[in-house]
Amino acid sequence: QLVESGGGAVQAGGSLRLSCVASYSDYCMAWVRQSPGKEREGVGSIATDGSRRYSDSVKGRFTISKDNAEHTLYLQMDSLKSDDTGMYYCAARYSFGCPGDWDSSVTYTWWGKGTQVSVSA
């Protein structure tokens, strides 16, 4: 089960921190967003060994992390832009590492219901 929280409305340049309570281990975890009029796209993934990947659009601004003891996945989002607006989903697949197509929504088996992020210019 995946349960997201932390979304909200913020002005451009601001920050938000998303959380996802995830009762999984040995899984590739990711944050996937769906912006208005666009398909779902991965913004960041983290493997069991802690290795991380980011999409070019968020690299240097977003940080994905996890707290294994708390079974929680995080996404720290800084320097937010209006293009970051969308529904953010926590997603998981059962694999030790994240695959090469980690940023594709079809990679993931389990999904949360999402949390909305709205960034105003």
SEKE-265636 format. One record per atom (N, C-alpha, C): residue number from 1; residue in three letters; x, y, z. Coordinates in Angstrom, 2 decimals. Layout:
REM SEKE-265636
  seq  type        u        v        w
  NUM   ALA        X        Y        Z
...
//
This chain:
REM SEKE-265636
  seq  type        u        v        w
    1   GLN     0.85    -1.20     0.00
    1   GLN     0.00     0.00     0.00
    1   GLN     0.87     1.24     0.00
    2   LEU     0.52     2.21    -0.79
    2   LEU     1.26     3.45    -0.92
    2   LEU     0.33     4.62    -0.64
    3   VAL     0.71     5.48     0.29
    3   VAL    -0.13     6.62     0.67
    3   VAL     0.71     7.89     0.64
    4   GLU     0.37     8.78    -0.29
    4   GLU     1.11    10.04    -0.44
    4   GLU     0.49    11.16     0.40
    5   SER     1.34    12.13     0.72
    5   SER     0.88    13.35     1.39
    5   SER     1.89    14.46     1.11
    6   GLY     1.50    15.69     1.43
    6   GLY     2.43    16.80     1.34
    6   GLY     2.22    17.74     0.17
    7   GLY     1.29    17.42    -0.70
    7   GLY     1.03    18.31    -1.83
    7   GLY     0.35    19.59    -1.37
    8   GLY     0.22    20.54    -2.29
    8   GLY    -0.42    21.79    -1.96
    8   GLY    -0.17    22.83    -3.02
    9   ALA    -0.54    24.07    -2.71
    9   ALA    -0.35    25.19    -3.63
    9   ALA     0.81    26.04    -3.15
   10   VAL     1.67    26.43    -4.08
   10   VAL     2.86    27.21    -3.73
   10   VAL     3.19    28.13    -4.89
   11   GLN     3.86    29.22    -4.59
   11   GLN     4.29    30.14    -5.64
   11   GLN     5.59    29.64    -6.28
   12   ALA     5.81    30.03    -7.49
   12   ALA     7.05    29.69    -8.18
   12   ALA     8.25    30.12    -7.34
   13   GLY     9.24    29.25    -7.29
   13   GLY    10.42    29.50    -6.47
   13   GLY    10.34    28.89    -5.09
   14   GLY     9.15    28.45    -4.72
   14   GLY     8.95    27.86    -3.40
   14   GLY     9.33    26.40    -3.34
   15   SER     9.05    25.80    -2.19
   15   SER     9.42    24.40    -1.94
   15   SER     8.25    23.63    -1.35
   16   LEU     8.26    22.34    -1.62
   16   LEU     7.32    21.40    -0.99
   16   LEU     8.06    20.10    -0.74
   17   ARG     7.59    19.36     0.25
   17   ARG     8.15    18.03     0.52
   17   ARG     7.02    17.02     0.52
   18   LEU     7.10    16.08    -0.41
   18   LEU     6.10    15.03    -0.49
   18   LEU     6.58    13.81     0.29
   19   SER     5.62    13.09     0.87
   19   SER     5.92    11.87     1.59
   19   SER     5.05    10.74     1.08
   20   CYS     5.58     9.54     1.17
   20   CYS     4.82     8.36     0.77
   20   CYS     5.12     7.25     1.76
   21   VAL     4.13     6.82     2.49
   21   VAL     4.29     5.70     3.40
   21   VAL     4.15     4.43     2.57
   22   ALA     5.20     3.62     2.62
   22   ALA     5.27     2.46     1.74
   22   ALA     5.72     1.24     2.52
   23   SER     4.89     0.25     2.62
   23   SER     5.23    -0.96     3.37
   23   SER     5.94    -1.96     2.49
   24   TYR     7.07    -1.52     1.88
   24   TYR     7.82    -2.38     0.98
   24   TYR     9.31    -2.36     1.34
   25   SER    10.00    -3.42     0.98
   25   SER    11.46    -3.42     1.01
   25   SER    11.92    -4.14    -0.26
   26   ASP    13.16    -3.95    -0.62
   26   ASP    13.69    -4.55    -1.85
   26   ASP    12.86    -4.18    -3.08
   27   TYR    12.45    -2.94    -3.15
   27   TYR    11.67    -2.45    -4.27
   27   TYR    12.34    -1.23    -4.88
   28   CYS    12.18    -1.08    -6.17
   28   CYS    12.50     0.18    -6.83
   28   CYS    11.31     1.11    -6.58
   29   MET    11.57     2.29    -6.02
   29   MET    10.52     3.25    -5.70
   29   MET    10.70     4.50    -6.56
   30   ALA     9.60     5.15    -6.86
   30   ALA     9.70     6.34    -7.71
   30   ALA     8.57     7.32    -7.43
   31   TRP     8.82     8.53    -7.83
   31   TRP     7.78     9.56    -7.89
   31   TRP     7.49     9.80    -9.37
   32   VAL     6.23     9.72    -9.70
   32   VAL     5.77     9.89   -11.08
   32   VAL     4.72    11.00   -11.08
   33   ARG     4.81    11.91   -12.01
   33   ARG     3.83    12.99   -12.04
   33   ARG     3.05    12.98   -13.35
   34   GLN     1.85    13.52   -13.26
   34   GLN     1.04    13.71   -14.45
   34   GLN     0.60    15.16   -14.47
   35   SER     1.16    15.90   -15.41
   35   SER     0.81    17.30   -15.57
   35   SER    -0.38    17.41   -16.51
   36   PRO    -1.13    18.51   -16.42
   36   PRO    -2.32    18.67   -17.26
   36   PRO    -1.99    18.49   -18.74
   37   GLY    -2.74    17.62   -19.40
   37   GLY    -2.57    17.40   -20.83
   37   GLY    -1.37    16.55   -21.21
   38   LYS    -0.68    15.99   -20.23
   38   LYS     0.52    15.20   -20.51
   38   LYS     0.38    13.80   -19.92
   39   GLU     1.22    12.89   -20.43
   39   GLU     1.25    11.54   -19.87
   39   GLU     2.06    11.53   -18.58
   40   ARG     1.87    10.46   -17.83
   40   ARG     2.66    10.32   -16.61
   40   ARG     4.14    10.17   -16.95
   41   GLU     4.99    10.82   -16.16
   41   GLU     6.43    10.74   -16.36
   41   GLU     7.13    10.61   -15.02
   42   GLY     8.14     9.76   -14.98
   42   GLY     8.92     9.64   -13.77
   42   GLY     9.76    10.87   -13.55
   43   VAL     9.82    11.36   -12.31
   43   VAL    10.68    12.49   -12.00
   43   VAL    11.89    12.06   -11.17
   44   GLY    11.77    10.96   -10.44
   44   GLY    12.90    10.46    -9.67
   44   GLY    12.65     9.05    -9.20
   45   SER    13.72     8.27    -9.14
   45   SER    13.60     6.90    -8.63
   45   SER    14.74     6.63    -7.65
   46   ILE    14.52     5.65    -6.77
   46   ILE    15.55     5.26    -5.82
   46   ILE    15.49     3.74    -5.67
   47   ALA    16.64     3.13    -5.80
   47   ALA    16.73     1.68    -5.73
   47   ALA    16.98     1.23    -4.29
   48   THR    16.96    -0.08    -4.09
   48   THR    17.17    -0.64    -2.76
   48   THR    18.52    -0.24    -2.18
   49   ASP    19.52    -0.12    -3.05
   49   ASP    20.86     0.26    -2.57
   49   ASP    21.02     1.77    -2.41
   50   GLY    19.95     2.53    -2.66
   50   GLY    19.99     3.97    -2.48
   50   GLY    20.38     4.76    -3.71
   51   SER    20.72     4.08    -4.80
   51   SER    21.09     4.80    -6.02
   51   SER    19.87     5.52    -6.58
   52   ARG    20.08     6.71    -7.11
   52   ARG    18.98     7.58    -7.51
   52   ARG    19.13     8.03    -8.96
   53   ARG    18.01     8.29    -9.57
   53   ARG    17.97     8.88   -10.91
   53   ARG    16.91     9.96   -10.93
   54   TYR    17.14    10.95   -11.80
   54   TYR    16.21    12.06   -11.94
   54   TYR    15.96    12.36   -13.40
   55   SER    14.79    12.90   -13.68
   55   SER    14.55    13.39   -15.03
   55   SER    15.31    14.69   -15.21
   56   ASP    15.64    15.01   -16.45
   56   ASP    16.38    16.23   -16.72
   56   ASP    15.61    17.47   -16.26
   57   SER    14.31    17.40   -16.30
   57   SER    13.49    18.57   -15.97
   57   SER    13.54    18.95   -14.48
   58   VAL    13.93    18.00   -13.62
   58   VAL    13.95    18.30   -12.19
   58   VAL    15.34    18.17   -11.57
   59   LYS    16.30    17.68   -12.35
   59   LYS    17.65    17.46   -11.82
   59   LYS    18.21    18.75   -11.24
   60   GLY    18.74    18.67   -10.03
   60   GLY    19.29    19.83    -9.36
   60   GLY    18.28    20.60    -8.52
   61   ARG    17.00    20.27    -8.70
   61   ARG    15.94    20.96    -7.93
   61   ARG    15.19    20.02    -7.00
   62   PHE    15.04    18.76    -7.41
   62   PHE    14.31    17.77    -6.62
   62   PHE    15.29    16.76    -6.04
   63   THR    14.95    16.25    -4.85
   63   THR    15.76    15.21    -4.22
   63   THR    14.85    14.11    -3.72
   64   ILE    15.10    12.89    -4.17
   64   ILE    14.34    11.73    -3.70
   64   ILE    15.15    11.04    -2.61
   65   SER    14.47    10.61    -1.57
   65   SER    15.15     9.91    -0.47
   65   SER    14.17     8.96     0.20
   66   LYS    14.69     8.12     1.06
   66   LYS    13.81     7.21     1.78
   66   LYS    14.34     6.95     3.18
   67   ASP    13.43     6.68     4.08
   67   ASP    13.76     6.32     5.45
   67   ASP    13.25     4.90     5.66
   68   ASN    14.14     3.95     5.61
   68   ASN    13.73     2.55     5.68
   68   ASN    13.09     2.23     7.03
   69   ALA    13.59     2.84     8.09
   69   ALA    13.05     2.56     9.42
   69   ALA    11.60     3.04     9.53
   70   GLU    11.32     4.16     8.86
   70   GLU     9.96     4.72     8.90
   70   GLU     9.11     4.26     7.71
   71   HIS     9.70     3.45     6.81
   71   HIS     8.98     2.97     5.62
   71   HIS     8.38     4.14     4.84
   72   THR     9.17     5.18     4.66
   72   THR     8.68     6.39     4.00
   72   THR     9.61     6.83     2.89
   73   LEU     9.00     7.17     1.78
   73   LEU     9.70     7.74     0.62
   73   LEU     9.41     9.23     0.59
   74   TYR    10.42    10.03     0.25
   74   TYR    10.26    11.48     0.21
   74   TYR    10.63    12.03    -1.16
   75   LEU    10.06    13.21    -1.45
   75   LEU    10.50    14.00    -2.59
   75   LEU    10.57    15.45    -2.14
   76   GLN    11.79    15.94    -1.98
   76   GLN    12.00    17.36    -1.65
   76   GLN    12.04    18.14    -2.95
   77   MET    11.14    19.09    -3.09
   77   MET    11.04    19.85    -4.33
   77   MET    11.36    21.32    -4.03
   78   ASP    12.43    21.81    -4.60
   78   ASP    12.86    23.20    -4.42
   78   ASP    12.83    23.92    -5.75
   79   SER    12.85    25.25    -5.68
   79   SER    12.85    26.10    -6.88
   79   SER    11.73    25.66    -7.83
   80   LEU    10.55    25.51    -7.29
   80   LEU     9.43    25.00    -8.08
   80   LEU     9.06    25.97    -9.19
   81   LYS     8.63    25.38   -10.31
   81   LYS     8.21    26.15   -11.48
   81   LYS     6.75    25.79   -11.79
   82   SER     6.11    26.63   -12.58
   82   SER     4.72    26.36   -12.94
   82   SER     4.59    25.04   -13.70
   83   ASP     5.64    24.66   -14.44
   83   ASP     5.63    23.40   -15.18
   83   ASP     5.64    22.18   -14.26
   84   ASP     5.93    22.39   -12.99
   84   ASP     5.92    21.27   -12.04
   84   ASP     4.53    20.95   -11.54
   85   THR     3.57    21.75   -11.92
   85   THR     2.18    21.50   -11.52
   85   THR     1.70    20.15   -12.01
   86   GLY     1.02    19.42   -11.14
   86   GLY     0.49    18.13   -11.55
   86   GLY     0.15    17.26   -10.37
   87   MET    -0.33    16.06   -10.67
   87   MET    -0.59    15.06    -9.65
   87   MET     0.67    14.22    -9.51
   88   TYR     1.13    14.08    -8.30
   88   TYR     2.35    13.32    -8.03
   88   TYR     1.98    11.99    -7.37
   89   TYR     2.48    10.92    -7.98
   89   TYR     2.19     9.57    -7.50
   89   TYR     3.46     8.90    -6.99
   90   CYS     3.30     8.15    -5.94
   90   CYS     4.33     7.26    -5.45
   90   CYS     4.11     5.91    -6.15
   91   ALA     5.18     5.30    -6.66
   91   ALA     5.05     4.05    -7.40
   91   ALA     6.16     3.09    -7.02
   92   ALA     5.90     1.80    -7.22
   92   ALA     6.88     0.79    -6.83
   92   ALA     6.85    -0.40    -7.78
   93   ARG     8.00    -1.05    -7.91
   93   ARG     8.08    -2.32    -8.61
   93   ARG     9.02    -3.22    -7.82
   94   TYR     8.77    -4.51    -7.89
   94   TYR     9.57    -5.45    -7.10
   94   TYR    10.85    -5.76    -7.86
   95   SER    11.90    -5.03    -7.53
   95   SER    13.22    -5.31    -8.09
   95   SER    14.24    -4.60    -7.22
   96   PHE    15.42    -5.22    -7.10
   96   PHE    16.46    -4.64    -6.26
   96   PHE    16.93    -3.31    -6.84
   97   GLY    17.16    -3.27    -8.12
   97   GLY    17.56    -2.04    -8.79
   97   GLY    16.43    -1.50    -9.64
   98   CYS    16.57    -0.24   -10.04
   98   CYS    15.58     0.36   -10.93
   98   CYS    16.04     0.16   -12.38
   99   PRO    15.14    -0.22   -13.26
   99   PRO    15.52    -0.52   -14.65
   99   PRO    15.85     0.73   -15.45
  100   GLY    16.34     0.51   -16.64
  100   GLY    16.71     1.63   -17.51
  100   GLY    15.52     2.51   -17.86
  101   ASP    14.34     1.91   -17.94
  101   ASP    13.14     2.69   -18.26
  101   ASP    12.40     3.09   -16.99
  102   TRP    13.16     3.47   -15.96
  102   TRP    12.58     3.82   -14.67
  102   TRP    11.59     4.98   -14.79
  103   ASP    11.75     5.82   -15.82
  103   ASP    10.91     7.02   -15.93
  103   ASP     9.61     6.76   -16.70
  104   SER     9.40     5.50   -17.09
  104   SER     8.16     5.15   -17.77
  104   SER     7.14     4.62   -16.77
  105   SER     5.92     5.09   -16.88
  105   SER     4.89     4.69   -15.91
  105   SER     4.60     3.19   -15.98
  106   VAL     4.82     2.56   -17.13
  106   VAL     4.49     1.14   -17.26
  106   VAL     5.47     0.26   -16.49
  107   THR     6.56     0.86   -16.01
  107   THR     7.56     0.12   -15.24
  107   THR     7.01    -0.34   -13.89
  108   TYR     6.04     0.39   -13.36
  108   TYR     5.64     0.21   -11.97
  108   TYR     4.35    -0.58   -11.82
  109   THR     4.33    -1.39   -10.78
  109   THR     3.20    -2.28   -10.53
  109   THR     2.21    -1.70    -9.53
  110   TRP     2.77    -1.05    -8.51
  110   TRP     1.92    -0.54    -7.43
  110   TRP     1.95     0.98    -7.41
  111   TRP     0.78     1.56    -7.12
  111   TRP     0.62     3.01    -7.18
  111   TRP    -0.18     3.52    -5.99
  112   GLY     0.18     4.74    -5.55
  112   GLY    -0.66     5.43    -4.61
  112   GLY    -1.75     6.19    -5.35
  113   LYS    -2.59     6.90    -4.61
  113   LYS    -3.69     7.64    -5.22
  113   LYS    -3.26     9.02    -5.70
  114   GLY    -2.09     9.48    -5.26
  114   GLY    -1.56    10.75    -5.72
  114   GLY    -1.83    11.90    -4.77
  115   THR    -1.00    12.93    -4.92
  115   THR    -1.17    14.18    -4.17
  115   THR    -0.93    15.33    -5.14
  116   GLN    -1.81    16.32    -5.09
  116   GLN    -1.78    17.41    -6.08
  116   GLN    -0.78    18.49    -5.68
  117   VAL     0.01    18.92    -6.67
  117   VAL     0.94    20.03    -6.50
  117   VAL     0.56    21.11    -7.51
  118   SER     0.35    22.31    -7.02
  118   SER    -0.01    23.43    -7.89
  118   SER     0.96    24.57    -7.66
  119   VAL     1.66    24.98    -8.72
  119   VAL     2.65    26.04    -8.63
  119   VAL     2.17    27.21    -9.48
  120   SER     2.00    28.34    -8.83
  120   SER     1.54    29.53    -9.53
  120   SER     2.72    30.43    -9.89
  121   ALA     2.61    31.06   -11.03
  121   ALA     3.71    31.92   -11.51
  121   ALA     3.81    33.21   -10.71
//
